[in-house]
Amino acid sequence: MPTRTRSARLMARLGMRREAHHVASYLFAGEWADQLVFAILDHEWQSRTRTSPW
């Protein structure tokens, strides 16, 4: 599984949502690559961390 797929899954598990998908937006290793943008609001993060067992 590519690292970017694992990273996107991690962001979702942390409660972040995907806010943008930029198609072929930057050159990486000689190829055009997509970019995903994830975000979470501060109050969403704070409420998540208060109930987290770790």
N, C-alpha and C positions, 0 to 999 in steps of 0.2 A: 504494500500500500504506500503510495507516495506520501512524503512528509506533509505536503499541503493539505491532503485529505485528512490526515490525522490531526493537523492543526485546526482545521475547520470543525471537526467533530469535538475537539477539546473546547473550542470557543462556545459551541452550542451547549455542551455539558455544564459549562460555567454560567450559563444563563444569558449569554450574549446572543444578539440576533444579527442576522446578516442584513446589512442596510444597503449594500451595493455590490454589483458584480460588473467590473470593468473588463470587457472582452478585449483581448490582445492589446493591453494598455502599456506594456513595457517590454523592453528587450532583455532577455535573460539567457545567458549562454548561447547567444546567437539565434535564439528563437523568440517570437512574440509570445508572451504569457498573459494569462488572465490574472486579475487581482480581485480578491474578495475583501470587503470592508465589514468588520463586525463592531458592534457598540453595545454598551450597557449604561443606563443612567445611574448616577451615584446612589440615589435612594433604592434602586433595584439591587445594586451590589451590596449596599449596607444591610438591607433586609435579608439577603441571601447569606451573608457571612455571620449574622447574628444567630441564625438557626443551624449553621453548619456544625457538625460534630468535630471538625478539625479546625 
